[in-house]
Amino acid sequence: MEPSFMSPTQVMTSQDFRDWEAVNAPERERLMQQQESMQQHASSTTKSPDFLRIIPSNTKAKRAFSELLDRKKADTLSPHHFQYMVDSGKGPLRKTINYPARSGDETPDEEYSDESETSDINLGFFKVSFDYKNVTNSAKWVIGRGSARKDENKRNVDILLAAPGSKHTRGLLAAHAYLRMHPDSGVWMIHAAPEYGKGSEKSAPTAMAMLDDHEIYENGFRCLDRPESRLSILDMEFRVQFALTTYLACESYRQTRNRKLEEYNITVPNTDISGIPLKSDIRVQDLAVFSLGLGSGSFGSVYEAFDPENGELRVVKVIEVKSVSHSQILQAETDMVTLCPNTRGLVRQYGWCNSNGDPTLEATKYPLNIYIVQRKGKAFNTMSWKNMPAMKTLKLFQDLLHGLCTIHQRGWMHRDITRQNILYFKGDPPEAALCDFGKLCFSKTDTYTYLASWNNLPPELVEGESNPYDQSIDIWMLALALLLAWRPQAFQGVTRLQNGQISSDGLEAIHSHLRDIKRSDVALLLRGMFSKDPKLRPTAVQALSHPCFRPLKTGATQEAVSSEGKRRHSEEDTIDVEAAKNQAVRVKEKEPGEKR
């Protein structure tokens, strides 16, 4: 059942959205309580809803579906295939079909029937639910005509588009396409078969299907990014329609989906979005799709989203432009999207636009929302670093210095480097990047303006004073963030001033802790970056040239960085580069063909 309140839309200004929240707060509160109640009382036996429907829409698809229903009534259709079908009754069909002759390389299950077409057929649609276990035993349903194995009741297909031996199977592959869930975002997509036909020779790629206006070639895919899409497979046309239309229904589906995936021993998407598109979704050009309302997966002014083409997770940063002067302040944030879209050590930027879909901060009316689409990562302050190998933390350190070097070489300052503004990206090898450029300064020096909170600021900045500062504050803040993440024990008993800034005694205690780490070049570098005197801190370029990064230049070390399952190090050794060097030596000794 639809909620009684209007959903937020992309054309809303920030003030409109606040008004919408105020008006609908009681209803939203009721829905939130209902959602919490559902979470508390949900059980593993709860039935999964039919979340998606594939509805025949042209003559050939409807006739093929009707023939399948006739086979069911004659008890010649497998229960596995019929469970996906819904019979909605009889209906007229006037258009006739001229079928092409059978090609010589087709292998029939049986001869095509010569029966004449009727004008009255059975109508219906295919439905998809997690309650129906598919032939792949995964979050992937096979669509096609199925195989011709005599003893295979399921025919290695789930959505059977045409009855075995029917003239409607002409040109269809056994597994022509797949309905597949993206493992990270939970977004659904149509995935074409990997090859058109075994041994077939083609001069050009073959379009296996078409989703809306997008052709899907062999082994290609396209997301179901709208509540309803048009799907064409050869001469058959369908409407692919999501059966869930409210935030509450999508959240209920997400919980049930996750339980079912766990039952089937399938990895659950690590996201709070459902992957089901709604009419009220906000589209940032062709870069991202996200929701502002209930169940949107939002945290602060950043929302989880998905790429409408490939289904990968994204985040959308929503910034409110309140006036012309405010737009000038926000220029730095949008400039970073254009100037550094894909730079090592800086978060990947995919693009931006305002709530009107235009890449401009100017407007005839304020406030105005700005949407910035970025790669989704995990903040350093939410990570557990206890078992991270030393070589990998060293590589992450190098990534961040590369990003900082890019900023500084342009003559800029970040001015807000914290664990929350450093992102980790899982991979082989893993990556790290700076994000949140809202306090970026297009100058090498400045006075006390637009800085991070006091508990992250270096000692040369004194509250109540307008002290000049330079790029060295970024060096200090990066060292502080990495120490808080990787050596939290260094801050035990550290005293702070009333405003949260680390005191002089606290700084000395941290330096004493770093001095106690023996044979660690990384600790030496961090001590230099954490110097009380900004003139003694290395630049980003100098830090990148530090001896601690030499192990990353060897081939054996790169293997140690990239390979999972290597030697794990204790928390005490997390930033001990000597352990990393030894690890690289062990890998090199195992390389075949090396002289010993």
N, C-alpha and C positions, 0 to 999 in steps of 0.2 A: 504494500500500500504506500502511495506517495506521501511525503510529509506535507503538512498543511502550510508550511512557510515557503516563500520563494527562495530558490537557490542563488548564491552569489554568481555574478557573471563577469566576464573579462572587461566589459565596458564600464564597470563600476569604478568611480574614483575611490581614493582611500577613505574620504569622508562618507561616501555612499556605503562603503563596506562597514564602517563603524556604525552608521545608522541602521544598517541591516542587522548587525549583531545585536544592537540594543533592542530593536523591535522584536526579534525572534529569540531573544535569550531564554524566556520561559519554555518555549517549545524545544529549543536545543537542549536545555537542561533535562527536560523530560526524556528526550531521545537518548541522551548520554546515560541517564539512569537505567533506561531500558537496555541499552547496550551493555552496561556493566552487569545487569542481571542476567543477560544472555551468556556473558562470559563465565559467570559463576555457576550457572546451571547446565552449561553445554556438556555433553558427554561424548565419548568416542562412538556411540551408537547413533548419534544424530544423523539423519539422512542428509546427504548433500543435495543442494538444489540443482535443478537443470539450469545451468548458468549460461548455456549458449545453444542457439538453434540455427540449423542450416535449412533454409526454406526454399524449395524449388520454385523458380519464378518464370521460366519460359516453357514452351510447349514440350521440348524434348526432356527436360529435367522432370517435369510433372508426369509425363507418360512413363518414364523410367521408374519413378517413385510409385506410381499406381500399379505397375507390373510387379514390383516388390511386394506390395500389399496383397495382390492376388496370389502370389506364391505363398505368402504367410497363411492366407485362408485355405490354401490347398495343402497346408502342412509340408511344404517343400522348401521353406526358408529357415535357416538356422536361428535358434533362439538368441544366439550371440548377436546377430545382425538386427533382429527384430526389436531387441531391447532399446535400440537407439531411435526407433521409429514411432511417430505419433500419427494415428489415423484421425483426421478431422472431418471425415465424411465425403459424400459424393459432390462432384461439381462438374459444370460443363466445360468442354474444351473444343474450340472450333477449328483452330489452325492445324493444317496437315503438315507432315514432314516428308521431304524427299531424302531418303538415305543413300549415301554413296555405296558403290559396290565394295564387297569385302576385299581388302588387300591380300596379296598372296602370302605375306609373311605372318598373318594372324593365325593363332591357334585357338579354335573355338572349343568351348566346353560341350556344345551341342549345336545342331543346325539352327539358324535363325528361323523364327516362326514366320509364316506367310499370312498370318491373320491380319485382317484389315484393322485400321485404327478406329477406335470408337470415339464418340463425342462426349461420353459420360465416363468420368474417371474418378478414382479415389484420390483425394487431396490429403496433404499432411506435411510433416517436416521431420528432420532428424534432430535429436536432442543429445546434448553431451552433459554428463554428470560424473563426478568422481565415484559415484556408487557403482558405475559400470567398469569393471576391470578390463582394460584393453589388451590387445595381443602383444604389445611391447612391454607390458608390466612397468610402464613409466608414465610420465606426464606428456604422452604423445599418442594421438589417435591416428590410425592409418586410414586414408581415404582412397578409394579406387574400385576396381572390379574384382580384386582378389585373385588368388592363385587357383590353378585347376587341379590341385592334388585331390585325388579321389577320397583319401582317408582323412583329409583335413577339413573338419566341420566349419571352422572359423575362417578358412581360406586366407589366413594371414592378413585380414583386413577388418576394420571396425565399421566405418561408414561405407557400406556397400552401395555404390551409386547406381548400379544396374544389376538386374538378375543374371545369374550365370546363363550363357548362351543367348541372351537377348541381343537384338540388333543395336540396342543402346550402348553396348560395350565396345563398339567399334572405336578404335584409337585409344581407349583407356588402358592405362597400365595397371598391373596388379596392385602396386602401391604408387598411385599417381601423385599424391601429395600427403602431407601430414598436418594435423592440427597440433601444434607444439607449444608448450609453455616455456618462456624464457626462464632459465634456472635462477637468475639473480633478481629480476623484477617481478616475475609472475605474470608478465604480459603475454597474451596469446598471439600466435602468428601462424600464417599459412606458409609451409615449407614445401617447396617443390621436390619431386624425386631427383636423386642424384644423376640419373642418366635417362634419356628418352627410351632407349631400347638397346639391349645387348648386341654388340656387333654392328649396330647401324652406323653408317657413315653420313656425316652432315657437314655441309659447307659453312654453316652458321649456327649459333646457339638457338635452341628451340624454346619458345615460350610455353611453359607447361600450364600456366594458369594466369589469370589476371585478377587483381584485387583493386576495385575501383578503377582508376586510370593507370595503374602500375602493373607492368608485365613482370611475371615471376619466371625466371629462367631456371634451367636445371640446377638443382642444389641451392637455388636462391630462396629468399624468404621475404616476407613483408608483414608488419605488425597489423593486428586488428586494433587500430587506434581510435576508432569511433564506435558509438553504440550500434551502428548498423553499417555494413559494407556490402558491396556487390562483388560476388565471386563468380568468375567464369572458368570452367574447366572444359576445354574443347568447345563443343556446341551447347553444353549445359550451362545454365545460368541459375545462380542462387542468391538469396539474401542471407547474409550471415548476421545474426541479430543476438545481442546479449540480452538475457532475460532479466537481469538485475538493473534496476533503474534508480535506486536510492542509496545514499551513503550507508544507511543502516543495513540494507540488504547486502551491500558489498563487504561490509565489515563482518557480517555473519558468514558470508561465503569464505572470506579470507581465513577465519578461524577454523571452519570446517575443512577447507582445503588443506590447511597445515596439518590437521589431525590425520586426514586421509593420506597425505604424503608420508607422514611418519609411519603409519600402518604399513605402507608399501615400501618402507625403507628408502624413500626418495628424499634428497636434500630439500629442505624448506627454504624458500627465498628469504634472505635476511633483509626484510624491508617491512614497513608498516603500510605500504600502499597495497591495494588489492589487485591491481593490474587490469581491472575492469573499467573501461571508459564510460563516462557519463555525459549527458548533454550539457551540463553546467561546467564541464572541464574548461580550464584556461589553456589556450594553445599559444606558445611563444614561437610565432612564425612556424617553421617546420623543425624546430629545435627540441621542443619539449612539450609535454602535456602534464598538467597537474591540477589539483583541486584545492580551493581555499576553505572548503567547508568541513563538516564532520567527517572524520576518518581520513583526512588528507595526508596524515603522516607528517605534520608540520612540527618544526621546533624553532620557536622564535620567528624571525623573518625569513627563514630558509625552509623551503618545502621540497620533499622528495618528489621526483618526477620521472618520466621515462621518455626515451627518444622514440618518436612516432614511427621511425623507419626500421630501426634494428632492435628496439625494446630494451636497450641498455639503461641502467639507472642513471639519473642525472639529479642535480639539485638546482633549484631556482631560487635565487636570492631576490627578494622583493624589497625595493627601496622606495620610500615615499618622497617625492619632490614637492616641497611645500610652496616654493616661490622661485623667482628667477635667480635670486642670490643663492638660494639653496642648490639650485641646479649647477651653479658654477663650482660649488664645493664638491658636488658629486661627479664632476667631470673626470677626476682622477680615476675613479672606479670604472667608468665606462671606457676611458682611454686605454686602460690595461687590457680590456677585452680585444681591442683593435691592435695594440702595439705588441702584446705578448700573448697571443692566443695559445701557443703550444711550445712552451719553453721548459727545459729541465729545471726542476726545483720550484716552479710556479704552477699553481693549479691550472689545469687545462680549461680554457674558456671557449665555449662554443658559439657565443653570440649574445646579443641583447636587443631589447626593444621596449617601448613604452606600452601602456595598456591599450593604445590605439593601433598597435602593431608596427609603429614607426621607430627607427633607430635615432631618436632625437630626444633631448631633454627639454626642448622648448614646447610650450603649450599656450593656447589662448585662455585656458582656465586651469587653475591649480586648486587642490593638490592633484598630482599625477603619479601613477605607479610605474616603476621601472623594473623590468624582469631581466636578470642576468643568469644565463645558463652555464653551469660548470660541471666538471666531473665530480662524481660522488666519491668521497673518501671517508676515512675514520679519523676523528680528531685524536691527537697524541694524548690528551688528558683522559681518554676513554680506553686506552690500550693497556694491555698487560705485557710488560717487557721482560718478565722474569726469565723466560726460556728462549729469548731471541738470541741467535748466534752473534758473536762479536763482529764477524765480517759483515753481516747484514746491517747492524746498527751503524757500522763505519760507512757503508755505502749510503745509508739514509742521511747521515751527517754531510757527506759530500754532495748529495742532491741539494740539500738546503743551502749550502754555501754557493752552489752554482746559481740557484735562484736569487740569492741575495746579491751575488756578483752582478747579475744582469740588471737588477734594480739600481745598484750603486754606480755601475758604469754608465748608466743613462743620466747620472747626476741626481738621482732621487733618493728618498728615504721611505722605509715602510712605516716605522714608528708605532707598530702595534703587533710585534711578534710575541705570541704567547702559545702555550700548548694547545689552546682552543683554535688558534689560527695556523696550526701546522697539521697537515693531513697525511695520513698513511694510506697507501694503496697496495693491497695484497697482490702479489704476482711472483714471477720467477725470472728476474729478481724483483723484490718489492721496491716501491718508490715512496718518496716523501716530497711534499710541496708546501710552499707558503700560500696562504689564501687571505681573504678579507683585506682589500686594498682601500678601505674607506678612509684611512688616515694617511694615505700616501701623500708625500710632499715632493713637488717637482723642483727641489732645490737640495744642495748638499748641506746647507746650514739653515737654521731657523731659531726662533725663540719659542717659549713655552706655549704652543698652540696645538690642538687636536692630537693629543698624545694618548698612549695607553693608560690604564689605571696605575695609581702610585705603587702598588705592590709589584709591578713589573718594570719600574723605571730605575735607571742607574743613579749612582750617588751624586753625579754632577748636577742633577736637577733637584732643586730645593723648592719645597712648597712655599708659595707666596712670593717667589722671586722670578723675574723674567730672565732666566739664564739662556744664553745662546748654546746651541748644541749642534752636533753634526752627525754624519753617518755612523760614527762609532757607537751610538746608542743602539742601533740595530744589532751590532756585533755582541754587545753586552746582553741584550734581551734574548738573542738566539741561544747564547751560552746558558742563560738562566732557564729558558724553556727546556733545553735538552737535559740539564742537570735535574730539574724537577721531574722529568719523565724517567730518566735512566738511573739517577742516583738520588732518590728521594731521601735516603738516610743521611745525606749531606746536610739536610735542613732540620734535623732533629735538634731542638733546643736553640735554634737560631732566633735571635730577637729582632723585632721590627719596631719601627716608629709608629706613632699614633695613626698616621695616615696609611699604614701598611707597608711602607717602604723598608727595605732591609737596612738595619742599622750598621754602623761601622764595625761594631763587635761581631755582628752576624756575618758580615763579609769576611772578616778574618777567620771565623770558624769554618766557613765553607772552603776558603783557601787552604786551611790546615787539613781539612778532610781530603782535598785533592792532592796535597803534598804527600799524604800517607799512602796513596796508591802507587805502588812501586812498579817500575819498568813499564809505564804507560805513556806513550807519546800523545795519546788522545787527551789524557788528563793534563799534560803540559799545555796543549793547545787551548783547552777549556780554561785553564788558569789564566793564560794570556788574554783570552777574549773577555774574561770576567774581571779584568784589572780595574781597580778603583780609579786610576788615572786614565782618562780616555785616550791620551796620547800614547800610552803603552799598549793599547789594544791593536792587534793586527787588522789590516783591511781584509775584505772578503777575498781579494786576489791573493794576498799573502797567506791567508788561512788555507786556501786551496792548495798552496805549494808546500804545506807543512809535511814533514817526513811521515807522519802517521798515515797518510793516504797512499804511500808508495806500494803497499801490498795489493792495492786495487788495480795496479797497472799490469800485473802479470796474468798470463792465461790461466795458470793453475788457480790463482786467487779468484778470477772471475767464475771458474767452475765451482769453487767453494761458496761463492756468494749466491749463485743461481740454483744449486742443487738442494732440494729439500731433504730432510732426514739426516743431515750431517751432524757432527758432534754438537751437542747442546752445552751451553756454558751457564754457570751459576750466576746469580745476580751480582755477586762481587766481581765477576770477570766481565760484566756486560760491556764496559768501555775499555777493557784491557786489550790493546792492540797486539800485544805479544802472543796472546792466545790465538788471535786471528792469523798472525804470521805462521805459527806452528801448524794451524789447520791447513793453510795454503801449502806448506811444505809436505804435509802428509798426502794431500791430494796429488801433488806433483810427483811424489815418489811412486804412486800407483799408476802413473801414466805409462802405457805400453811404448816400447821402443826407446825409452830414455836410458842413457848410460848411468850406471851406478858407481 
